[in-house]
């Protein structure tokens, strides 16, 4: 097969062909490297491309299959790793000049699991500095560009991963999500982005993060591929106390189950309060499509969600603590947006931190009550399509909102509640603006019920108007 044909495959398609020896891990990896090198000048999605190491891994996989070893869940699949997740022996910059020469001593737990499943680590992906923002306009390594329109952001902070998956460079990329940083590149780049339940996947090896609400999650081209990535990376890690020892189901076993008889919660507040008209139209059409597929629509109210922004107070305080050693030694190497938003955390009082945790608890309780009435919630992933790279502000409902730095929370208005509650959430493409920018539909479910949101997302995916569309950067 030609390189372009290989890179268009989904993980489920490619792994089946590897198992049948119709294609080899080396062929897949060579195709991905060629695509990465061709598109890097356009989308700037990599900080460190690991071509030689990736080919060495691919040859090992190929030799193992030739010996008759059983292929792994991800055998021969090239994946990208966000550059705040450690890969042993490779520099891990977190997108900042502060750590430009830092080299990880060992693999993050998720990287170990991916390798055990047969995945090929293609490289470390570009991101927002310190993973702190929604644009991936990195002041040190350059802005990542959206494959659908190079003048627009890919979302952040996992922008390199979203761009790579959309541009058919990687078959999947692992990003991190503290306020929407997997789901926002998902919606802006027109791919699937998953933030599983907090505690489902180990955070060991995730650098400079918050103590409350960060997740490592996959970006993929299909819902089934997201299920495979979670299958490979989920599970209890005895060395990470944030993980929970609950069984990991077979996510593909029920993915074809459809939505007939499922109760679909449509929020009457917060998630639709302030939304771009084109985004809302696409999402309402997606809701109608789910209803036609058999989902029962149920309007639900989450009045306490208006206070969800208060939970960010705790995240601000966490940020100062995790950044403290770098602020003391290298504050002058920070980009201004990250520096100013981080320094603000030093003014959080103990009582404010406690109030933030109280609000978080109350919102979790409210969500638990709502999920007694419905099986999943639907909403726009982001209230807006991808802003331009050069935009400092955006207009929504007649109001100006910042795109970057302090006060730029509107982009993550609908994703952050999933981090504040720890509930699983997925974004799937549901259409385009008139100018051709992708729009995402977000589904949120009960704790540890990823299988159900995969089921609902897969059902919608089959009728989505985004099916089969490819970004202009591919020609």
Secondary structure, 3 states (H helix, E strand, C coil): CCHHHHHCCCHHHHHHHHHCCCCCHHHHHHHHHHHHHHHHHHHCCEEEECHHHHHHHHHHHHHHHHCCCCCCCCCCCEEEEECCECCCCCECCCCCHHHCCCECCCCCHHHHHHHHCCCEEEEEECCCHHHCCCCCEECCCEECCECCECCECCCCCCHHHHHHHHCCCCCEEEEEECCCCCHHHHHHHCCEEEECCCCCECCCCECCCCCCCCEEEEEECCHHHHHHHHHHHECCCCCCCCCCCCCCCCCCCCCCCCCCCCEEEEECCCCCCCCCHHHHHHHHHHHHHHHHCCCEEEEECCHHHHHHHHHHHHHHHHHHHHHHHHHHHHHHHCCHHHHHHHHHHHHCCHHHHHHHHHHHHHHHHHHHHHCCCCCEEEEECCCCCCCECCCCEEEECCEEEECCCCCCHHHHCCCHHHHHHCCCEEEEEEEECCCCCEEEEEEEECCCCHHHHHHHHHHHHCCCCCCCCCCHHHC
